[in-house]
Amino acid sequence: MRQWHGEVDPAFGQSPADAYAMYLEDKQREYGISDDDLKNWRPEKPKRGRRKKKNS
């Protein structure tokens, strides 16, 4: 983020990278998630096959 949006945006008085970094830190604190948690997270593997039909 900082690589492309590190400059201060005059309309907001700060860089978008700084704004996003502060937002991310707030959310991590709110949910108790560390940087390592984010780096190590992987999505669940997709389930294969069809869903079973319910007998009604």
trRosetta pair geometry for C-beta under 8 A, 3 or more apart (Angstrom, degrees):
i j d omega theta_ij theta_ji phi_ij phi_ji
1 4 6.9 -81 -163 46 30 88
1 5 5.7 -45 174 46 71 111
1 16 7.3 -122 177 113 104 91
1 17 4.6 148 128 -120 97 87
1 20 5.6 -108 -177 73 158 145
1 21 7.4 -179 84 -53 141 86
2 5 6.9 -87 -118 66 22 66
2 6 4.5 53 -174 -82 69 104
2 15 7.7 55 -128 133 70 142
2 17 4.1 101 -94 -161 60 154
2 21 7.9 28 -64 -50 102 126
3 6 6.9 48 -62 -26 6 115
5 15 6.1 138 142 174 74 94
5 16 4.0 -53 166 65 133 112
5 17 4.7 155 94 -43 89 88
5 20 7.9 65 92 6 138 129
6 15 5.4 -6 -172 -162 29 154
6 17 5.0 -11 -92 15 54 148
7 15 5.8 150 84 -111 21 106
8 13 7.0 -25 -173 -178 109 26
8 14 6.0 -70 -134 -143 84 18
8 15 5.2 -76 -87 -60 43 74
9 12 4.7 35 85 32 110 101
9 13 7.6 -31 79 10 68 22
9 14 7.0 -6 39 75 83 39
9 15 6.5 119 -9 -120 81 36
9 16 6.1 59 -23 -38 131 84
10 13 7.3 34 -157 -72 31 46
12 16 7.6 90 51 -73 152 66
12 19 6.9 -28 147 -59 147 144
14 18 5.0 -101 168 75 111 128
14 19 5.7 126 101 -53 120 93
15 18 4.6 95 60 4 88 100
15 19 7.0 -154 94 -5 47 85
16 19 5.5 -55 -146 38 36 114
16 20 6.1 33 157 -17 69 107
17 20 6.0 -57 -146 39 27 107
17 21 6.2 31 154 -22 63 108
18 21 5.6 -54 -145 36 31 113
18 22 6.5 30 157 -18 64 104
19 22 6.0 -57 -153 35 29 109
19 23 6.5 29 150 -18 63 108
20 23 5.4 -53 -147 37 35 114
20 24 6.1 36 154 -20 68 105
21 24 5.8 -53 -145 37 29 112
21 25 6.4 32 154 -19 63 106
22 25 5.7 -53 -147 36 31 112
22 26 6.4 34 154 -21 64 105
23 26 5.8 -55 -152 34 30 113
23 27 6.5 24 154 -14 65 107
24 27 5.9 -57 -147 39 31 108
24 28 6.2 33 155 -20 66 107
25 28 5.7 -54 -144 37 30 112
25 29 6.4 30 156 -18 64 106
26 29 5.9 -58 -152 37 28 110
26 30 6.2 31 151 -23 65 109
27 30 5.4 -52 -143 35 33 116
27 31 6.2 4 166 5 68 110
27 33 7.6 -16 126 43 78 120
28 31 6.6 -71 -141 52 24 90
28 32 7.8 -107 168 72 55 1
28 33 4.7 -104 -140 72 72 85
28 34 7.0 92 -173 -98 118 18
28 35 7.6 8 -139 -60 155 57
28 38 7.6 -60 -104 -39 116 125
29 32 7.6 25 -171 -72 26 40
33 37 4.6 -125 -164 82 79 144
33 38 6.3 84 154 -50 115 88
34 37 4.6 112 52 -3 71 99
34 38 7.4 -136 98 0 46 83
35 38 5.8 -56 -156 37 36 110
35 39 6.3 33 150 -18 68 108
36 39 5.5 -54 -142 39 35 111
36 40 5.9 17 164 -7 69 115
37 40 6.3 -69 -142 47 22 99
37 41 6.4 41 157 -49 62 100
38 41 5.9 -38 -146 3 29 117
